[in-house]
Structures are given as structure tokens and as C-alpha cells.
Amino acid sequence: MPDRIHLKAFGMLAEKMGTYSLEIENPGSSEVLKQQLLAQFPELKGMTFRMALDRKLLQADTDISQGQEIALLPPFSGG
């Protein structure tokens, strides 16, 4: 079974990417994933977004394991 992860994008990020959901080959870390996304979707350059791994916000570069889910989150504020 190939080493794949699930990627979900929300809000303006999904609009810029043209999709809300992708299954991609595991890049191994969140920083490598971010660089791959910026190369594949140049529309994301200059946009601010956070990443969550299995529903937990990432604070630093983090290893990604097979089958995990990454969410790309646009800026948001509480209310």
C-alpha cells in the first residue's frame, strides 16, 4: 500500500486550489508539504494559512505518517 495522506482545504485556500480534498503521496513532514503545495498551487503564495494534523494545529515542522489527515486553514478569529 502506498504511503499516502489526506489533505483538506478550507475557505479561500480551497478556492485557490480548485479543490477541497486531495489524497497525495506523503512528503514526510509539514514543511516539505507546504513547499510542495506552494510549487503546485502558486496561487497560495503570499496567503497566510495554518496547518492541522489530525485536527491539532501545528506549531512547528512535524513528521507526517501514512494515512494522517492534514487540514489547510485560512486565518480565522473567535467571536
C-alpha positions as CSV (number, residue, x, y, z in Angstrom):
1,M,0.0,0.0,0.0
2,P,1.5,3.4,-1.0
3,D,2.3,5.9,1.7
4,R,-0.4,8.4,1.2
5,I,-2.1,11.2,3.3
6,H,-5.4,13.0,3.1
7,L,-5.4,16.8,2.5
8,K,-8.4,19.0,3.2
9,A,-8.5,22.7,2.3
10,F,-11.0,25.3,3.6
11,G,-12.2,28.7,2.6
12,M,-10.2,30.8,0.2
13,L,-7.4,28.1,0.2
14,A,-9.8,25.5,-1.3
15,E,-11.0,28.1,-3.9
16,K,-7.4,29.0,-4.9
17,M,-6.5,25.3,-5.2
18,G,-9.7,24.4,-7.0
19,T,-10.5,21.5,-4.7
20,Y,-11.5,20.9,-1.1
21,S,-9.9,17.4,-0.8
22,L,-6.8,15.6,-2.1
23,E,-5.1,12.4,-1.5
24,I,-1.4,12.7,-2.1
25,E,1.9,10.9,-1.6
26,N,3.3,11.5,1.9
27,P,6.0,14.2,1.8
28,G,7.3,13.1,5.2
29,S,7.0,16.5,7.0
30,S,4.7,19.5,7.2
31,E,7.4,21.9,6.0
32,V,8.1,19.7,2.9
33,L,4.3,19.5,2.3
34,K,4.0,23.3,2.4
35,Q,6.8,23.8,-0.1
36,Q,5.2,21.2,-2.4
37,L,1.8,22.9,-2.2
38,L,3.3,26.3,-2.9
39,A,5.1,24.9,-6.0
40,Q,1.9,23.0,-7.2
41,F,-0.5,25.9,-6.4
42,P,1.3,29.2,-6.9
43,E,-1.9,31.0,-6.1
44,L,-1.2,30.1,-2.4
45,K,2.0,32.2,-2.3
46,G,1.5,35.3,-0.2
47,M,-1.5,33.8,1.5
48,T,-1.5,33.2,5.3
49,F,-2.6,29.8,6.4
50,R,-2.2,27.3,9.2
51,M,-1.9,23.5,9.0
52,A,-3.5,21.0,11.3
53,L,-2.5,17.3,11.6
54,D,-5.4,15.0,12.6
55,R,-7.3,18.1,13.9
56,K,-4.4,19.5,16.0
57,L,-2.9,22.8,15.0
58,L,0.8,22.6,14.1
59,Q,3.2,25.0,15.8
60,A,6.4,23.8,14.1
61,D,7.6,21.4,11.4
62,T,6.1,18.0,12.2
63,D,6.6,14.5,10.8
64,I,3.6,13.1,8.9
65,S,2.7,9.4,9.0
66,Q,0.9,7.3,6.4
67,G,-2.9,7.8,6.5
68,Q,-2.9,11.0,8.5
69,E,-5.1,13.9,7.6
70,I,-3.7,17.4,7.0
71,A,-6.1,20.4,7.0
72,L,-5.2,23.7,5.5
73,L,-6.9,26.5,7.4
74,P,-7.2,30.1,6.4
75,P,-6.9,32.9,9.1
76,F,-9.9,32.9,11.5
77,S,-10.9,34.8,14.5
78,G,-13.0,33.9,17.5
79,G,-16.2,35.6,18.4
